[in-house]
Amino acid sequence: MGYLAEKLRGVLTEEELSLLPRGFQRVGHVAIISLPDALLCRSCEIAGALLGAGGIRTVMLREGGISGRRRVPSLRFLAGDPNTETLHRENGCLFKLDVARVMLSPGNVFERARIAGLVGEGETVVDMFAGIGQFTIPIARHSGAARVYSVEINPTAFRYLCENVRMNRVGHRVVPIQGDCSSVAPRGIADRVIMGILHVSQAYLRTAMEVLKPEGGILHYHESVPSRLRFERPVKNVMRAAGGREVEILGKRIVKRYAPGVDHVVLDVRIGRGGG
């Protein structure tokens, strides 16, 4: 990270400078940094160097991954304005969120734009893990979808989802639903189902099959998978959950490297009728 290294030259040792991360996550006015253990004792100096850069007013330290089905981030305040509620622009849409309480993944921005570009005129879409609306709202704004049902279990994320729907003026197309999608997602109505969550996605594949129309539709299935099983495992999981329905893999791609030896992948799958 050239900017930080320059700002901190003379403050950190050469060895410490070499350990600085090459980048950081920017969400509105908030910067989120990840630091190796050897730099944790220098976190305040590093945070201070980020303040003011490009309008950054708050610096947070990432202390762990996203925890639980409700996807709560593990962050610690380091410096600046303690207000962690912010506005984030992405794909021509505006999102309000509290970065300390709900998840946002800027690294998936291309994937969200890609899906919005695939949605056809008049489609009914079900976003099974809507969060604050990062798939839902671009689809509602930039595609010809007739209706987007957006399901979210986390009450805080659901509140921001509803606010973002209003702020982006897509309430005529979006139906927010609070709860676990296995029990509250509408059945048998979807032309397209989005499963934009990792870790627990496999457990909800049967639900996704029930949400699709009886004649079938398109499923976008996300999974974190060891690189050596990159597409083999998610394909097997979808085939198993389909329960005899026709399955056609339309596309498969790596969204990003999730961790060393682990990839975030997505499958685009056409699900047909049952074999009868």
Backbone hydrogen bonds in HBPLUS format (Angstrom, degrees):
<---DONOR---> <-ACCEPTOR-->    atom                        ^
c    i                          cat <-CA-CA->   ^        H-A-AA   ^      H-
h    n   atom  resd res      DA  || num        DHA   H-A  angle D-A-AA Bond
n    s   type  num  typ     dist DA aas  dist angle  dist       angle   num
A0005-ALA N   A0001-MET O   3.09 MM   4  6.24 167.0  2.10 159.5 163.6     1
A0006-GLU N   A0002-GLY O   2.99 MM   4  6.15 158.0  2.04 151.1 156.4     2
A0007-LYS N   A0003-TYR O   3.01 MM   4  6.27 161.9  2.05 151.1 156.3     3
A0008-LEU N   A0004-LEU O   2.88 MM   4  5.98 146.5  1.99 150.8 159.7     4
A0009-ARG N   A0005-ALA O   2.97 MM   4  5.84 108.6  2.49 137.9 151.2     5
A0011-VAL N   A0008-LEU O   2.85 MM   3  5.08 157.2  1.90 125.7 130.9     6
A0012-LEU N   A0008-LEU O   2.98 MM   4  5.89 161.9  2.01 166.9 166.5     7
A0017-LEU N   A0013-THR O   2.84 MM   4  6.13 157.1  1.89 153.2 160.2     8
A0018-SER N   A0014-GLU O   3.04 MM   4  6.26 146.9  2.16 142.8 150.9     9
A0019-LEU N   A0016-GLU O   3.01 MM   3  5.18 145.8  2.13 102.9 113.4    10
A0020-LEU N   A0017-LEU O   3.26 MM   3  5.45 162.5  2.30 106.0 111.3    11
A0025-GLN N   A0032-ILE O   2.94 MM   7  4.98 159.6  1.98 158.5 153.2    12
A0032-ILE N   A0025-GLN O   2.77 MM   7  4.98 160.6  1.80 151.1 156.6    13
A0027-VAL N   A0030-VAL O   2.88 MM   3  5.22 171.0  1.89 160.3 163.2    14
A0030-VAL N   A0027-VAL O   2.95 MM   3  5.22 162.5  1.98 131.4 132.5    15
A0057-ARG N   A0029-HIS O   2.91 MM  28  5.53 160.3  1.94 146.7 151.9    16
A0058-THR N   A0029-HIS O   3.31 MM  29  6.42 151.1  2.40 154.7 150.9    17
A0031-ALA N   A0058-THR O   2.87 MM  27  6.22 164.9  1.89 157.4 160.8    18
A0060-MET N   A0031-ALA O   2.80 MM  29  6.19 162.5  1.83 163.2 169.3    19
A0033-ILE N   A0060-MET O   2.93 MM  27  6.36 163.2  1.95 163.9 164.2    20
A0062-ARG N   A0033-ILE O   2.83 MM  29  5.94 170.5  1.83 161.5 162.5    21
A0039-LEU N   A0036-PRO O   2.93 MM   3  5.61 158.5  1.97 121.6 128.2    22
A0040-LEU N   A0037-ASP O   3.20 MM   3  5.32 160.8  2.24 106.9 112.8    23
A0042-ARG N   A0039-LEU O   2.84 MM   3  5.16 152.8  1.92 111.1 120.3    24
A0043-SER N   A0040-LEU O   3.20 MM   3  5.06 165.4  2.22 108.1 108.7    25
A0046-ILE N   A0042-ARG O   3.06 MM   4  6.32 163.5  2.09 158.7 164.0    26
A0047-ALA N   A0043-SER O   2.86 MM   4  5.98 161.1  1.89 147.6 153.1    27
A0048-GLY N   A0044-CYS O   2.93 MM   4  6.08 157.3  1.98 145.0 151.4    28
A0049-ALA N   A0045-GLU O   3.13 MM   4  6.38 142.8  2.27 140.8 149.7    29
A0049-ALA N   A0046-ILE O   3.16 MM   3  5.21 125.0  2.48  95.2 108.8    30
A0050-LEU N   A0047-ALA O   3.03 MM   3  5.23 135.6  2.24 101.7 114.1    31
A0051-LEU N   A0047-ALA O   3.23 MM   4  6.55 143.3  2.37 150.3 159.9    32
A0053-ALA N   A0050-LEU O   3.06 MM   3  5.65 163.9  2.08 137.0 141.4    33
A0052-GLY N   A0056-ILE O   2.79 MM   4  5.00 167.4  1.80 147.3 149.3    34
A0056-ILE N   A0053-ALA O   3.18 MM   3  5.48 153.7  2.25 109.9 117.5    35
A0081-ASP N   A0057-ARG O   2.80 MM  24  5.78 162.2  1.83 151.2 154.1    36
A0059-VAL N   A0079-ALA O   3.02 MM  20  5.31 156.6  2.08 154.6 152.1    37
A0078-LEU N   A0059-VAL O   2.92 MM  19  5.56 157.2  1.97 160.7 156.7    38
A0079-ALA N   A0059-VAL O   3.36 MM  20  5.31 158.5  2.41 136.0 139.1    39
A0061-LEU N   A0076-ARG O   2.73 MM  15  5.05 166.4  1.75 150.1 154.4    40
A0076-ARG N   A0061-LEU O   2.82 MM  15  5.05 147.4  1.92 139.5 150.4    41
A0063-GLU N   A0074-SER O   2.89 MM  11  5.53 162.3  1.92 146.8 151.5    42
A0067-SER N   A0072-VAL O   3.00 MM   5  5.32 174.9  2.00 142.6 141.3    43
A0072-VAL N   A0067-SER O   3.15 MM   5  5.32 166.6  2.17 146.2 143.0    44
A0071-ARG N   A0068-GLY O   3.06 MM   3  5.40 162.7  2.09 111.1 115.8    45
A0099-VAL N   A0084-THR O   3.11 MM  15  5.84 147.7  2.22 156.5 146.8    46
A0086-THR N   A0097-LEU O   2.83 MM  11  5.75 161.3  1.86 169.9 172.2    47
A0097-LEU N   A0086-THR O   3.12 MM  11  5.75 157.9  2.17 158.1 163.4    48
A0088-HIS N   A0095-PHE O   2.73 MM   7  5.05 160.5  1.76 149.1 156.1    49
A0095-PHE N   A0088-HIS O   2.76 MM   7  5.05 157.0  1.82 148.5 156.4    50
A0090-GLU N   A0093-CYS O   2.92 MM   3  5.31 161.2  1.95 147.3 153.3    51
A0093-CYS N   A0090-GLU O   2.81 MM   3  5.31 152.7  1.88 118.6 127.7    52
A0101-ARG N   A0098-ASP O   2.95 MM   3  5.48 161.4  1.98 118.8 125.0    53
A0102-VAL N   A0098-ASP O   3.04 MM   4  6.10 149.9  2.13 166.9 176.2    54
A0108-ASN N   A0105-SER O   3.06 MM   3  5.82 171.6  2.07 125.5 128.2    55
A0109-VAL N   A0106-PRO O   3.21 MM   3  5.46 155.0  2.27 121.3 119.6    56
A0112-ARG N   A0108-ASN O   3.13 MM   4  6.47 155.3  2.19 156.7 163.6    57
A0113-ALA N   A0109-VAL O   3.15 MM   4  6.42 156.0  2.21 147.3 153.4    58
A0114-ARG N   A0110-PHE O   2.82 MM   4  6.03 155.3  1.88 151.9 159.7    59
A0115-ILE N   A0111-GLU O   3.03 MM   4  6.27 162.7  2.06 151.5 154.1    60
A0116-ALA N   A0112-ARG O   3.20 MM   4  6.36 164.1  2.22 143.6 148.0    61
A0117-GLY N   A0113-ALA O   3.09 MM   4  6.31 144.7  2.22 143.4 152.6    62
A0117-GLY N   A0114-ARG O   3.11 MM   3  5.16 122.9  2.46  94.7 109.1    63
A0118-LEU N   A0115-ILE O   2.95 MM   3  5.13 148.9  2.04 105.6 115.4    64
A0123-GLU N   A0120-GLY O   3.32 MM   3  5.73 160.3  2.36 132.5 130.1    65
A0122-GLY N   A0144-GLY O   2.79 MM  22  5.84 158.9  1.83 140.5 135.2    66
A0146-ALA N   A0123-GLU O   2.76 MM  23  5.43 145.3  1.88 135.8 147.7    67
A0147-ARG N   A0123-GLU O   3.44 MM  24  6.92 159.3  2.48 148.3 150.6    68
A0191-ASP N   A0124-THR O   2.83 MM  67  5.33 157.3  1.88 144.0 151.6    69
A0192-ARG N   A0124-THR O   3.28 MM  68  6.58 147.1  2.40 155.8 156.6    70
A0125-VAL N   A0147-ARG O   2.92 MM  22  6.28 168.8  1.93 160.7 163.2    71
A0149-TYR N   A0125-VAL O   2.81 MM  24  6.22 162.4  1.84 162.7 162.6    72
A0126-VAL N   A0192-ARG O   2.95 MM  66  6.45 155.6  2.01 157.1 165.2    73
A0194-ILE N   A0126-VAL O   2.93 MM  68  6.32 162.1  1.97 158.1 160.8    74
A0127-ASP N   A0149-TYR O   2.79 MM  22  6.09 162.6  1.82 164.3 170.4    75
A0151-VAL N   A0127-ASP O   2.95 MM  24  6.16 174.4  1.96 168.8 170.2    76
A0128-MET N   A0194-ILE O   3.07 MM  66  6.09 152.5  2.15 158.9 164.5    77
A0130-ALA N   A0151-VAL O   2.82 MM  21  5.48 166.0  1.84 153.2 154.3    78
A0133-GLY N   A0130-ALA O   2.93 MM   3  5.25 153.0  2.01 140.7 139.8    79
A0137-ILE N   A0133-GLY O   2.91 MM   4  5.47 166.4  1.93 140.0 144.3    80
A0139-ILE N   A0135-PHE O   3.26 MM   4  6.37 159.2  2.31 153.0 159.3    81
A0140-ALA N   A0136-THR O   2.92 MM   4  6.17 160.4  1.95 153.2 159.3    82
A0141-ARG N   A0137-ILE O   2.88 MM   4  6.01 149.2  1.97 150.2 158.6    83
A0142-HIS N   A0138-PRO O   2.81 MM   4  5.61 160.4  1.84 146.5 151.9    84
A0143-SER N   A0139-ILE O   3.08 MM   4  5.28 135.8  2.29 139.5 140.3    85
A0148-VAL N   A0173-ARG O   2.80 MM  25  6.03 156.8  1.86 154.3 155.1    86
A0175-VAL N   A0148-VAL O   2.80 MM  27  6.11 161.7  1.83 154.5 156.5    87
A0150-SER N   A0175-VAL O   2.95 MM  25  5.99 161.3  1.98 134.9 140.7    88
A0177-ILE N   A0150-SER O   2.73 MM  27  5.86 155.8  1.79 159.2 154.5    89
A0152-GLU N   A0177-ILE O   3.03 MM  25  6.50 152.5  2.11 160.4 168.1    90
A0179-GLY N   A0152-GLU O   2.94 MM  27  5.78 160.1  1.98 121.7 127.2    91
A0158-PHE N   A0154-ASN O   2.81 MM   4  6.00 157.6  1.86 157.7 165.3    92
A0159-ARG N   A0155-PRO O   3.00 MM   4  6.17 151.1  2.08 140.6 147.3    93
A0160-TYR N   A0156-THR O   3.14 MM   4  6.52 158.1  2.19 149.4 154.7    94
A0161-LEU N   A0157-ALA O   2.78 MM   4  6.03 150.7  1.86 148.5 158.0    95
A0162-CYS N   A0158-PHE O   2.98 MM   4  6.26 164.4  2.00 154.0 155.8    96
A0163-GLU N   A0159-ARG O   3.07 MM   4  6.32 156.3  2.12 143.2 150.2    97
A0164-ASN N   A0160-TYR O   2.76 MM   4  5.93 156.6  1.82 151.8 158.2    98
A0165-VAL N   A0161-LEU O   2.90 MM   4  6.14 149.9  1.99 150.4 158.8    99
A0166-ARG N   A0162-CYS O   3.16 MM   4  6.44 159.1  2.20 144.7 149.3   100
A0167-MET N   A0163-GLU O   2.85 MM   4  6.07 161.8  1.89 149.1 154.9   101
A0168-ASN N   A0164-ASN O   2.97 MM   4  5.98 150.2  2.06 143.0 149.1   102
A0170-VAL N   A0165-VAL O   3.14 MM   5  5.49 172.3  2.14 155.2 157.5   103
A0169-ARG N   A0166-ARG O   3.09 MM   3  4.99 157.3  2.14 101.7 108.5   104
A0173-ARG N   A0170-VAL O   3.00 MM   3  5.60 160.9  2.03 117.7 123.9   105
A0174-VAL N   A0170-VAL O   3.08 MM   4  6.21 146.9  2.20 152.8 162.9   106
A0183-SER N   A0180-ASP O   2.93 MM   3  5.77 157.3  1.99 125.6 131.6   107
A0184-VAL N   A0180-ASP O   3.01 MM   4  6.11 157.6  2.06 151.2 157.6   108
A0185-ALA N   A0181-CYS O   3.17 MM   4  4.67 154.9  2.23 115.5 120.0   109
A0188-GLY N   A0210-GLU O   2.83 MM  22  5.94 155.3  1.89 138.8 146.8   110
A0189-ILE N   A0211-VAL O   3.02 MM  22  6.16 128.9  2.29 150.1 152.3   111
A0190-ALA N   A0211-VAL O   3.05 MM  21  5.94 173.3  2.06 150.7 149.0   112
A0213-LYS N   A0190-ALA O   2.99 MM  23  5.31 149.3  2.09 147.4 138.4   113
A0218-ILE N   A0191-ASP O   2.87 MM  27  6.25 163.0  1.90 146.8 147.5   114
A0193-VAL N   A0218-ILE O   2.84 MM  25  6.33 153.7  1.91 156.7 165.4   115
A0220-HIS N   A0193-VAL O   2.91 MM  27  6.26 159.0  1.96 164.6 171.6   116
A0195-MET N   A0220-HIS O   2.88 MM  25  5.92 158.1  1.93 166.8 168.8   117
A0222-HIS N   A0195-MET O   3.31 MM  27  5.97 146.4  2.43 144.8 146.4   118
A0200-VAL N   A0198-LEU O   2.75 MM   2  5.74 144.2  1.88 104.6  95.0   119
A0203-ALA N   A0200-VAL O   3.11 MM   3  5.68 131.7  2.36 114.0 125.0   120
A0204-TYR N   A0201-SER O   2.96 MM   3  5.46 156.8  2.01 115.3 122.8   121
A0205-LEU N   A0202-GLN O   3.25 MM   3  5.41 172.2  2.26 113.0 113.7   122
A0208-ALA N   A0204-TYR O   3.03 MM   4  6.38 154.2  2.10 148.5 155.7   123
A0209-MET N   A0205-LEU O   3.05 MM   4  6.43 151.9  2.14 149.8 156.5   124
A0210-GLU N   A0206-ARG O   3.14 MM   4  6.49 147.6  2.25 144.6 153.2   125
A0210-GLU N   A0207-THR O   3.02 MM   3  5.10 120.2  2.40  97.1 112.3   126
A0211-VAL N   A0207-THR O   2.96 MM   4  6.26 139.6  2.13 147.8 159.9   127
A0211-VAL N   A0208-ALA O   3.17 MM   3  5.03 125.4  2.48  91.7 105.8   128
A0212-LEU N   A0208-ALA O   3.18 MM   4  6.47 147.1  2.30 149.4 156.0   129
A0216-GLY N   A0213-LYS O   2.78 MM   3  5.07 156.0  1.83 112.6 120.9   130
A0217-GLY N   A0271-ILE O   2.86 MM  54  5.39 139.2  2.03 140.3 153.2   131
A0271-ILE N   A0217-GLY O   2.80 MM  54  5.39 168.4  1.81 170.4 172.2   132
A0219-LEU N   A0269-VAL O   2.74 MM  50  5.06 160.4  1.78 152.1 158.8   133
A0269-VAL N   A0219-LEU O   2.84 MM  50  5.06 164.2  1.87 153.7 158.5   134
A0221-TYR N   A0267-LEU O   2.94 MM  46  5.18 153.1  2.01 150.1 154.7   135
A0267-LEU N   A0221-TYR O   2.89 MM  46  5.18 154.7  1.95 140.8 148.5   136
A0223-GLU N   A0265-VAL O   3.03 MM  42  5.59 154.3  2.10 151.3 155.6   137
A0265-VAL N   A0223-GLU O   2.96 MM  42  5.59 171.0  1.97 166.8 164.3   138
A0225-VAL N   A0263-ASP O   2.89 MM  38  5.44 160.3  1.93 155.0 161.0   139
A0263-ASP N   A0225-VAL O   2.86 MM  38  5.44 168.1  1.87 159.3 155.5   140
A0229-LEU N   A0226-PRO O   2.81 MM   3  5.43 151.8  1.89 120.9 129.8   141
A0227-SER N   A0261-GLY O   2.93 MM  34  5.40 162.8  1.96 128.5 131.7   142
A0230-ARG N   A0227-SER O   3.19 MM   3  4.68 154.7  2.25 110.7 108.2   143
A0233-ARG N   A0229-LEU O   3.29 MM   4  5.68 166.4  2.31 139.3 143.0   144
A0235-VAL N   A0231-PHE O   3.15 MM   4  6.11 159.8  2.19 148.8 154.6   145
A0236-LYS N   A0232-GLU O   3.10 MM   4  6.29 160.8  2.14 148.6 153.9   146
A0237-ASN N   A0233-ARG O   2.94 MM   4  6.21 155.2  2.00 153.7 161.2   147
A0238-VAL N   A0234-PRO O   3.03 MM   4  6.26 157.0  2.08 148.6 153.4   148
A0239-MET N   A0235-VAL O   2.96 MM   4  6.18 166.8  1.97 154.7 158.5   149
A0240-ARG N   A0236-LYS O   2.95 MM   4  6.07 160.4  1.98 149.2 154.3   150
A0241-ALA N   A0237-ASN O   3.07 MM   4  6.23 160.3  2.11 144.0 149.3   151
A0242-ALA N   A0238-VAL O   2.95 MM   4  6.07 140.2  2.11 148.3 159.0   152
A0243-GLY N   A0240-ARG O   3.42 MM   3  5.94 153.7  2.50 108.5 114.5   153
A0245-ARG N   A0242-ALA O   3.20 MM   3  5.31 164.1  2.22 109.7 114.5   154
A0246-GLU N   A0273-ARG O   3.03 MM  27  6.02 153.5  2.10 156.8 157.1   155
A0272-GLY N   A0246-GLU O   2.81 MM  26  4.57 165.0  1.83 131.1 134.9   156
A0248-GLU N   A0270-ARG O   2.92 MM  22  5.03 151.9  2.00 146.7 153.7   157
A0270-ARG N   A0248-GLU O   2.79 MM  22  5.03 170.9  1.79 155.4 156.7   158
A0250-LEU N   A0268-ASP O   2.75 MM  18  5.29 143.7  1.88 147.2 157.1   159
A0251-GLY N   A0268-ASP O   3.22 MM  17  4.92 146.7  2.34 137.9 135.3   160
A0268-ASP N   A0251-GLY O   2.81 MM  17  4.92 170.9  1.81 141.6 143.3   161
A0253-ARG N   A0266-VAL O   3.07 MM  13  5.63 158.2  2.12 156.2 163.2   162
A0266-VAL N   A0253-ARG O   2.96 MM  13  5.63 156.4  2.02 161.0 167.7   163
A0255-VAL N   A0264-HIS O   2.72 MM   9  5.48 151.7  1.79 151.4 160.9   164
A0256-LYS N   A0264-HIS O   3.43 MM   8  5.40 155.8  2.50 134.3 139.3   165
A0264-HIS N   A0256-LYS O   2.92 MM   8  5.40 171.8  1.93 174.8 172.0   166
A0258-TYR N   A0262-VAL O   2.94 MM   4  5.55 132.4  2.17 132.9 144.9   167
A0259-ALA N   A0262-VAL O   3.23 MM   3  5.00 165.2  2.25 134.1 133.7   168
A0262-VAL N   A0259-ALA O   2.84 MM   3  5.00 162.8  1.87 138.0 134.2   169
